[in-house]
Amino acid sequence: MRTLALALLAFALAAIAIVHYAAQRTVAIQGPGVLQVIDAQTVWLGVNTDLWILDAQGHRKSRKTATELGLQGSVSNIALAPAGQALLTSRKDLAWQVVNTTDLSRVRTIVPLDFTRFRRHKSTSGLKLLERKRTHLVKMTVPADSIVKTLNVV
C-alpha cells in the first residue's frame, strides 16, 4: 500500500512538472507581433524573437534575430525613416536601432536622454524621427493631452 502511495505521489509530481514546463514554453512562443511594408516587394514581420523578411508573395527571403539587430527582446515597433532606413524598438530595450532597409545592417543606435518622460505617454499616436546635423530629435504626439513633446536623443 505504501509503495502504491509513493508511486502515485511521484506520478503527480511528475505531472505537475510537465504542466509547469509546458506553460513556460507557451509563453515563450509569441507568434507574429509587428508588420511593416518596406516597399512594393518587401514586408518585414516580427515573429517571436526574429525579424522575417518576406517577398510580395509572402515567402520568407531571410530572417535576423533580435540579437543580430542589436536588441535584447523581440522587435515591438518598426517605423520607416528617411534615406532607406528604419527605426526598430523592443520593449526590453531603452535604445532604439536604426537599420538599413536593404540589408538590415545597423546604421546607428539612438538612446533617449530623458526616457522617463517618454515612458509616461504610452498612448502615443505617432512617432517621427527628425534628423538634424548633430542632434536627433524624436517628436511624439499624445492625443490625450493634445501635447507635442520633443525629446533630445543622442
C-alpha positions in Angstrom: 0.0 0.0 0.0 2.8 2.4 0.9 4.6 1.6 -2.4 1.5 2.4 -4.3 1.1 5.8 -2.5 4.7 6.7 -3.2 4.3 5.8 -6.9 1.1 7.9 -7.2 2.8 10.8 -5.4 5.8 10.6 -7.8 3.4 10.4 -10.8 1.6 13.5 -9.5 4.8 15.5 -9.0 6.0 14.5 -12.5 2.7 15.6 -14.0 2.9 19.0 -12.2 6.4 19.5 -13.5 5.4 18.7 -17.1 2.4 21.1 -16.9 4.7 23.8 -15.5 7.2 23.3 -18.3 4.6 23.3 -21.0 3.1 26.6 -19.6 6.5 28.2 -19.7 7.0 27.1 -23.3 3.6 28.5 -24.3 4.6 32.0 -23.0 7.9 31.8 -25.0 6.1 31.1 -28.3 4.6 34.5 -29.1 3.9 34.4 -32.8 3.7 37.4 -35.2 3.8 40.7 -33.4 4.7 43.6 -35.8 4.3 44.0 -39.5 5.8 46.8 -41.8 5.6 47.2 -45.5 9.0 48.3 -46.7 8.3 48.6 -50.4 6.1 47.0 -53.1 8.2 43.8 -52.9 9.2 43.6 -49.3 7.4 43.1 -46.0 9.0 42.8 -42.5 7.3 40.6 -39.9 8.3 40.2 -36.3 7.9 36.6 -35.2 8.9 35.7 -31.7 12.5 37.0 -31.4 13.1 37.0 -35.1 12.5 39.6 -37.9 11.4 37.8 -41.1 11.9 39.5 -44.5 9.1 38.4 -46.8 8.6 38.9 -50.5 5.4 40.1 -52.2 4.0 36.6 -52.3 4.6 36.1 -48.5 7.6 33.7 -48.9 10.4 34.2 -46.4 13.6 35.5 -48.1 15.6 35.8 -44.9 15.5 36.4 -41.2 17.5 38.1 -38.5 17.4 37.5 -34.7 16.8 40.4 -32.3 20.3 39.9 -31.0 21.7 40.3 -34.6 19.8 43.6 -34.8 21.2 44.8 -31.5 18.0 44.3 -29.5 17.6 42.4 -26.3 14.0 41.4 -26.9 11.7 40.9 -29.8 11.0 43.7 -32.2 7.9 45.6 -31.0 7.9 48.6 -33.4 9.1 49.3 -36.9 9.0 52.9 -38.2 10.3 53.9 -41.6 12.9 56.6 -41.6 14.3 58.8 -44.4 17.1 57.6 -46.7 16.2 53.9 -46.8 16.4 53.4 -43.1 14.0 52.0 -40.4 13.8 52.5 -36.7 13.4 49.3 -34.6 12.4 49.2 -31.0 12.0 46.5 -28.4 10.0 46.5 -25.1 13.1 45.2 -23.3 15.5 47.9 -24.6 15.8 51.6 -23.9 17.9 52.1 -27.0 16.5 52.2 -30.5 18.2 50.8 -33.5 18.3 52.5 -36.9 18.9 49.9 -39.7 19.4 50.0 -43.4 16.2 48.6 -45.1 18.2 46.9 -47.9 20.4 44.6 -45.8 19.3 45.2 -42.2 22.8 46.5 -41.2 22.8 48.7 -38.2 23.3 52.4 -39.0 23.3 53.8 -35.5 21.8 53.5 -32.0 19.6 56.1 -30.5 19.3 56.4 -26.8 16.7 59.0 -25.5 18.2 61.2 -22.8 15.0 61.6 -20.8 13.3 58.3 -21.3 11.1 58.7 -18.2 9.1 61.4 -19.8 8.7 59.3 -22.9 7.6 56.2 -21.0 4.8 58.1 -19.2 3.0 58.6 -22.5 2.1 55.1 -23.6 -0.9 56.3 -25.7 1.2 57.9 -28.4 -0.4 58.1 -31.8 2.7 58.8 -33.8 6.5 58.8 -33.6 8.6 60.7 -36.1 12.4 60.6 -36.4 13.7 64.0 -37.3 17.3 64.4 -38.4 19.4 67.4 -37.8 23.1 67.9 -38.3 24.3 66.6 -34.9 21.2 66.3 -32.8 18.5 63.8 -33.4 15.0 64.6 -32.1 12.1 62.4 -31.5 8.8 64.1 -31.8 5.8 62.4 -30.4 2.1 63.4 -30.2 0.0 62.5 -27.2 -3.7 62.9 -28.2 -4.9 62.5 -24.6 -3.4 65.8 -23.6 -3.0 67.3 -27.1 0.6 68.0 -26.2 3.5 67.7 -28.5 6.7 66.8 -26.7 10.2 66.9 -28.2 12.9 64.8 -26.5 16.6 65.2 -27.2 18.3 61.9 -28.0 21.9 61.1 -28.8 
